[in-house]
């Protein structure tokens, strides 16, 4: 398993932006498919976005498409989630996750069970 540490969460007004970062401990970071999930109080963990090994391909939940952007820098062992036009319903703890699975289609990774390593989470709160 790889150790993951998220940062960048906080309190922001609706319409604002935040950028989350997730730093990985391993030099083999480029061999992991990386994803972001979120969990609001009283709700199940929800898929947000996923990015393939090279960073060339991404896939998003419909609820964040065109507002959030996932990216990665394999030289820095870091994956990012740029969140724009934030809404109160985006309020949640955001988790990054790493998967050693290498399925062809990124929509396979919407299931959290595809990921074996998780960060501790970072709180994002969007006020109305």
C-alpha positions as CSV (number, residue, x, y, z in Angstrom):
1,X,0.0,0.0,0.0
2,X,1.0,3.6,-0.6
3,X,0.7,6.3,2.0
4,X,-1.4,9.3,0.9
5,X,-1.7,12.7,2.5
6,X,-4.4,15.2,1.4
7,X,-4.2,18.9,1.9
8,X,-6.0,22.1,0.7
9,X,-9.4,21.7,2.2
10,X,-11.1,24.6,4.0
11,X,-14.1,26.9,4.1
12,X,-15.2,28.7,1.0
13,X,-18.3,30.6,-0.1
14,X,-20.5,29.3,-2.8
15,X,-19.1,30.0,-6.3
16,X,-15.5,30.0,-4.9
17,X,-12.6,27.6,-5.7
18,X,-10.3,25.3,-3.9
19,X,-7.4,23.1,-5.0
20,X,-6.9,19.8,-3.1
21,X,-3.5,18.1,-3.2
22,X,-2.7,14.5,-2.4
23,X,1.0,13.5,-1.9
24,X,2.0,9.9,-2.2
25,X,4.9,8.3,-0.4
26,X,6.2,6.0,-3.2
27,X,8.4,6.6,-6.2
28,X,6.2,4.1,-8.0
29,X,3.3,6.7,-7.9
30,X,3.1,6.6,-11.7
31,X,2.0,3.0,-11.5
32,X,-1.2,3.9,-9.6
33,X,-4.5,5.0,-11.0
34,X,-5.6,7.8,-8.7
35,X,-9.1,8.9,-7.7
36,X,-10.9,11.3,-5.5
37,X,-14.0,10.4,-3.5
38,X,-16.1,12.4,-1.0
39,X,-18.4,11.6,1.9
40,X,-20.9,14.0,3.4
41,X,-22.4,13.4,6.9
42,X,-24.9,10.7,6.9
43,X,-24.2,9.7,3.3
44,X,-22.2,7.0,1.6
45,X,-18.8,7.6,0.1
46,X,-19.2,9.0,-3.4
47,X,-17.0,8.9,-6.5
48,X,-15.8,12.3,-7.7
49,X,-13.0,11.8,-10.3
50,X,-10.3,9.4,-11.5
51,X,-7.2,9.8,-13.6
52,X,-5.1,7.2,-15.4
53,X,-1.4,6.4,-15.0
54,X,-0.1,9.0,-17.4
55,X,-2.7,11.7,-16.7
56,X,-4.0,11.7,-20.2
57,X,-7.4,10.3,-19.4
58,X,-9.9,11.4,-16.8
59,X,-13.4,10.5,-15.8
60,X,-15.8,12.5,-13.6
61,X,-19.1,12.1,-11.7
62,X,-21.9,14.0,-13.4
63,X,-22.4,16.1,-10.4
64,X,-18.9,17.7,-10.7
65,X,-18.3,17.5,-14.5
66,X,-17.2,20.9,-16.0
67,X,-16.6,22.3,-12.5
68,X,-13.8,20.0,-11.1
69,X,-10.5,19.0,-12.8
70,X,-8.3,16.1,-11.7
71,X,-4.7,16.2,-12.7
72,X,-1.4,14.6,-11.6
73,X,2.3,15.3,-11.5
74,X,4.2,12.0,-11.5
75,X,7.5,13.8,-11.0
76,X,6.1,15.2,-7.7
77,X,4.1,12.1,-6.7
78,X,1.0,14.3,-6.4
79,X,-2.5,14.3,-7.6
80,X,-4.7,17.4,-7.6
81,X,-8.4,18.2,-7.6
82,X,-9.2,21.8,-8.8
83,X,-12.7,22.6,-7.7
84,X,-14.4,25.6,-9.2
85,X,-17.9,27.0,-8.9
86,X,-18.4,25.3,-5.6
87,X,-21.8,24.6,-4.3
88,X,-23.0,23.9,-0.7
89,X,-23.8,20.4,-1.8
90,X,-20.1,19.9,-2.4
91,X,-19.5,20.0,1.3
92,X,-17.9,16.8,2.4
93,X,-14.7,15.1,3.5
94,X,-12.6,14.5,0.4
95,X,-10.4,11.5,0.1
96,X,-7.8,10.6,-2.4
97,X,-7.2,6.9,-3.3
98,X,-4.7,4.8,-5.2
99,X,-5.5,1.7,-7.2
100,X,-3.1,-0.9,-8.6
101,X,-5.8,-2.2,-10.9
102,X,-5.3,-1.3,-14.6
103,X,-8.6,-1.6,-16.2
104,X,-9.0,-0.1,-19.7
105,X,-12.1,1.9,-18.9
106,X,-11.9,4.5,-16.2
107,X,-15.6,4.3,-15.4
108,X,-14.8,0.9,-13.7
109,X,-13.2,3.0,-10.9
110,X,-16.4,4.6,-9.7
111,X,-16.6,1.8,-7.1
112,X,-14.5,2.6,-4.0
113,X,-13.6,-1.1,-3.7
114,X,-11.3,-0.7,-6.7
115,X,-8.9,1.3,-4.5
116,X,-6.6,-0.2,-2.0
117,X,-5.0,2.8,-0.4
118,X,-6.7,5.8,1.1
119,X,-5.7,9.2,2.6
120,X,-7.0,10.5,5.9
121,X,-9.3,13.0,4.2
122,X,-9.6,16.7,4.1
123,X,-12.7,18.7,5.0
124,X,-14.3,21.0,2.4
125,X,-17.1,23.3,3.5
126,X,-19.0,25.5,1.1
127,X,-21.2,28.1,2.7
128,X,-24.3,29.5,1.0
